[in-house]
Amino acid sequence: MMIRDEAAGDEAAIGDVTAAAFADMPYSDQTEPQIIERLRTARALTVSLVAEEAGEIVGHVAFSPVTFPSGETGWYGLGPVSVKPDRQRQGIGSALINEGLRRLKALNARGCILVGYPDYYKRFGFASCPTLKVEGVSPEYLLALPLRGPVPSGIVAFHPGFYGDAT
């Protein structure tokens, strides 16, 4: 398996992998492929990586900028991350996340934020942070990984593409 940057022509395969990965997830509203497409359209995919094996895309991860009311910059949101259902639990998602975090560090990012299961993401160093908030998200599922400096406080705003607007 190799991890590489998303390339022109990968869009449909990324959408298919993402749709399949989230199809049976009770917490999903099935909009993850559209989120990625809206982020791509808005040129907000700071890091977009695919896992490829034998010419087939088997996984994808996206990182996009987040904002804070304080104007703090250099923070990114992780997600969606997806792996084909028949390839899950084989380390592909972890490899995508680790490479994406490595790329963020190379960009001199200040940190990364996500909404997800603490038990899964703590292996990458993410932890809940009581100083952060996202409307409608229970605090234990809002996780941060500082890469350089402290975690800011306040309301985290993910890119509008997460909410149906690609501006």
C-alpha positions, 0 to 999 in steps of 0.5 A: 500500500502507498499513501499519496496526495490526491490527484486529478481523476481520484474524485469519484473513487474517493467519493465511493470509498467515503460513501461505503465507509460511512454507509452503515454508521449510525452517527452519519447523515451520509453527507461525507462525500459531499463534504469532501467535494465542497471542500475541494471546490472551495480549495480548502483541502490543505492536505488530501491523501489517498491510500492506494493498493494495486491501483485501487484507492482503498482509503482517504483522509482530508485536512482543512483549516478551522477558525477561532473567534480570536483569529488564531490561525494555523489550526486544521480539522481532520476529517472525514477519514474513510477506508473501504469496509473490507479493508478496515481494521488493517491500519490503513486509516492510522497510516493516512492520519499519521501521514496527514499529521506529518504533513501538517507539521511540515506546514508548521501547523499549530495543531489539529482538531476533530470530532470523533471517538476519543478511544480511537484518536488518543493513539495519535495524541488527541485529547478532549479540550474543555476550552474548545466548543463546537455547537451541537457536539458533546465536549468529550468528542471534540478533540485537539492535538497541539503541534506547536504552542497551546490550544486556543480557547473558544468556538471552533469553526470548521470550514463552511463546506462541512455544513453545505456551503462551499464558499 
